[in-house]
Amino acid sequence: MKLLGLGRALAKSKALLGRQPAAPVSAQAAAPLLRLLAGSPRPGSHVGRPRPLTTSAAAEAGADAPASPAPVRLTQLSHGGGCGCKIAPGKLQEILRNVQLDFGCKDLMVGASTSDDAAVYRLNKDQALILTTDFFMPIVDDPRDFGRVAAANAISDVYAMGGRPILALSVLGMPVEKLGAATISEIVAGGADMCRQAGIPLAGGHSIDSPEPIFGLVVAGLAHPDAIRANSTGQQGDVLILTKPLGVGAMTTAIKKGLLGEEGYQQVIKAMTTLNSVGAVLGQEPRVHAITDVTGFGLLGHLLEVCRGSNVTATLRASAVPLMAPAIELAKRGCLPGAVKRNWESYGHSVGLAPEVEPWLRDLMVDPQTSGGLLLAVEPGAAQEVLETCRGAGFEQASIIGTLDYPNPMLAPGEVGATGSVVVGK
């Protein structure tokens, strides 16, 4: 359909695509899903600064209950959090280098070869199945918020392919001797909240007793084969649009260190729990050539994946990249997750930085985003209309940040200016 009709399509699709508020799922309703039958959890989650968590449902039962372990924060139980837990791109390439993953299936439309957001399998001429899984360790201490963020992050992979989610299963690993059933129920309930907002059932899952908390989803979706938007279909001359501001990694690191106030906490939670549902609408627009979401490898890492898959190079305007205000000061102070260093060491050789791009700004473009925004490659003539569509869908800070360009054929792939590289100017 023509982009002019996207506004109408978006309005008609809002309930289906998860833009309407949904009633929270009670922890009691979520608990049977994974057989966490441990009594009544406390009411809905608190949004604010991190606070110690009750580690056992027994502590909530009253004075006659057995003594519970000392309170503990979720983030204290894991060595990393959110998409910052991802194995660094360079290490992942080393792990998979000699592993054959694609056995020549003719109906596999998108597989592992392009490091895309999800796999896509053609069911018939009118339907393609989108399948993804995403899980990680706690990025915040509030259990309900952790569940919501993890679920939104997983569901958004389907939107990043231009599809509509239809079903989810949970992936749950918890240190059951350290966290009580009520706390774990709250995590699952947060995931169910986001599934309900997306209009899909959380239909089951798998759970294990693990030393560190892990939660996420397997998500299935559908799209017409022609609506699939991979990260490898960008075209020379395309305009790049980013729908959400950067800074999640810096701000969640500040949460762990007690450096982020209530307002900043609410801002980053809102960013991470906003579903990228506009992707299902943009998949219907042929002038949107490629879509990916920006997560653990940072903006530059995921843009490099687009460049490699599409055989192009990219030019980025650093000053045009949207940022969350608290993240700027945090980055200047060096409050950043360890994944920033790992990401840059993995792919920094393929990025050319103008001298005027300050180190803190580079760090935010490498900063791992959890449930980050969509990165779109759009035909130049449609860029402004697509931008307005994104803003109209609730992504107020969506911005045009650069272009995909013709690579220098005299350079080896990965060299700055060649296929699979990015040049960043001020």
C-alpha positions, 0 to 999 in steps of 0.5 A: 500500500502507499505510504500515504495510507499508513496513518490509516492502517496504523490507526486501524491496527493499534489494538492488534499491534499493542499500542492500547494499554492492557490490564496487568496480568496478576501474579496469581494468574501467571504463577500456574503457567510455570507451576509457581504455586507459592501463595499470594504475591504482593500487588503490582510492581513498583516503578522507581529506584531499585530497592531490596526484594523479598526473597521468600514468600514465607517472609510475606506470610507473617511472624509465624512463618519460617525466617527468610534469607536476607533481602537481595536485589535481582541485579546482585544475582547476575554478572551482567544484565539485559542485552549487555549479556550478549556474547561480543560480536567478535567472540560469537563469530569465532564460536560459529565460524566452523559450525554449519547452520544452514543445510540448504532449506529452500523455504528458509527465507532468513537464517543465521547467515545475516545475523538477523533478528529472527528466522523466517520460514515460508509456509505458503505463498501467502504466509511466512512464519517468523520465529525468535528467542531472546532472554537475559539476566536482570537489568533492573531490580523490580521483578515485574519490570524485569519481566516486562522488559525481557518480554518486550525485547523478545516480542519486538524481534518479530516487529523488526522483521515486519511481522505480527506476533501470534504466540509466545513461550517463556524461558525461565531459569531461576535460583529458587533457593535465593528467590521466593516463588512470589518474586519469580511469579512477579517476573512471569506476570510482567512477561504476561503483561507485555504479551497481553499488550501485544495481543498474544497468549503466553502459552507455556514455556520451560523452567530450570533451577539456575545459579543466575536469574534468566527470563525471556520468550520464544515468540512466533509471528506471521507475515506475508512473504513480501512483507518480510523486512530483513537487515540485508535488503538495504539499498544504496542511497537509502535514508536511515531512521532510528525510532528510539533514543539511545542510552539504555546501557548507561542508564541501567548501569547507573541504576545498579550503582544507585546513580539514577533518580526516579524520573530517569528510572521511569524514562528508561523503563518506558523506553524499554517497554515500548513495543516496536509494533509500528514495524508490522505496519512499515513492513507493508510499505515497499519503500521501507527496504530494510528493518532491524532493531538496535539491541546488544551490539549497539547502534554501530554494531547493528548498522554494520550488520545491515551494511555487511548484509546489504553490501553497502557502507553507511554515513552517520551524523552523530549529532542527529542520533537521538539520546536520552538526556540522563545518558549524556551526563552518565556517559561523560562520567564514564558510567557505562556497561562493560559491553561498550568496551567489548563491542568496540573491540569487536568491530571498531576497526570497521568504523571511521570516526571524525575527530570532532566526534567526542569519546562519550558520544561514540560510547553511546553509539556502541552502548548496548540497548535492551529493547531498543528502537528500530533502525530503518533503511528507507527510499529517500523520497519516502523518508519524511513520511515514514518519519512522521508515521513513526512519530505518530505511532508514539516514537516522538524522538524518531530521527533521520540519522544518516544514509547507506552509500556506495562502497569503495570497490578498491578497498577490502570488505570491512575497511572504512569506506568499503562494504560493511563499514560505517563512517561517523561524522559530527 
